[in-house]
Amino acid sequence: MIRSVGQVAIPSKELDASIAFYRDVLGVPFLFRAGELAFFQCGEVRLMLTAEGGAGASSIVYYRVEDVRAAYDALKAKDAPLVDEPHLIARLPDREVWMFFLKDPSGNTLGVMAEPRL
């Protein structure tokens, strides 16, 4: 079911400063900003900076699947601790970004994502 790591979320206390650091200091290619989120392409993995960097914030690994609804249904059938249902995150010119979240046994949040082409 899982194909690869598609995205890693990195909490940021100061989003503008973090964007400048990843783009200008590290040289990671900047993709786009959507409100309080900023996206970069780091090889095959996308980095998402999020302004939700409060106390206790941690990174989230997003696993890529072909079909987000099928992955959700399969995990639900296995009684996985799901946090929400698949939902549309962004509609881009060539694709949509869909995801849902679940918890691992240690309480870490995991993301499952699919990007069907339009």
N, C-alpha and C positions, 0 to 999 in steps of 0.2 A: 504494500500500500504506500509506504513512504518512499519517495524517489530520491530526495536530497534535502539538504538544508537550503532554504530559499531566502531566509531573511533573519537578521538578528536585530532586536530592538535594544537601543542603548539609551538609558535615561540621561537627561541633561538638565542641570540646574539653570543654565543660561544658554538657550538654544542658539541665539545669534553667534555667541562666542564659540560654541561647539561646531556650528556650521563652518565658520572661518577656520577652525583648527583642522577639521577633517578635510576640507577642500584645499586650503591654502598651505597648511603646514605639512600634513600627511600626503596631500596630492591625490586623495581618493576622488574619482570622478563624481561630481554632483549631478543628480538627476532632476529633482524638483522638490518644491516645498508645498505642503498642503496644510495650511493653518499652523498648528503647533507641532507638526511633523516635518522632518526633512529626510530625503532619501538619497543614498549614494550607491554606486555600483562598485563592489570590491570583488573583482573576478566574477565567479558564478554566483556569489552571495550578495544580496542587497543589505545594506546597513540602513536602519531607520532610527534617527535620533528623535526622541520624544521629550517634550517639555515637562512630562510627568516624572520629574526626578526628585521627588521628595524623600523623606526618611524611609529607609527600608526598601527603596527601589532597587530592582535588579534587572539584568539583561534577560531577554526572552528569545529563545531559539524558535524559529518558524520552520516547520517541515512542509516541503512541497509535495502535493499529490496531484494526480490527473483530475479527479472528480471530487470536489469538496463535499458534496451531498452524500456520495457513496462512502467516503471515508468517515463522515459523521455517523451515518447509519451503522456502519460496521463497528465503530467504537461504542456506540450506544448499545448495540446488541451484546457487547462484552462488558457492559456495566462500567465503562470508563467514567471517571469523575468529570463530566462535561460542565463547562462554565456557561456556555451560551450555544446558540444554533448558528449555522452558517449565515453570514451576512455580507452584503456588498460594502466594501471599503472605498473603492474608487473606480470610476469609469474613465479609462484613458482612451486616447484616439484609436488604439489598436487592440485593446483588451480590457477586461474587467479584473479587479482584484477582490477575491472572496476569501473569508477566513472564519474560523471559530477557535475557541480556546478550551483547554482542559488542564487538569492538574496531575502531576506525577505523585508517587507515594510520599515524597518529601514536601509536598505542597508547592513545588515550583510550577509556574504557569508555562504551558507549552502552546504554541500556535500551530494551526494546520491551515495551509493556504493553497489556493489554486488560482491560476490566471488564465482563464479561457480567452482565446482570441475571438475578436468580433468578426 
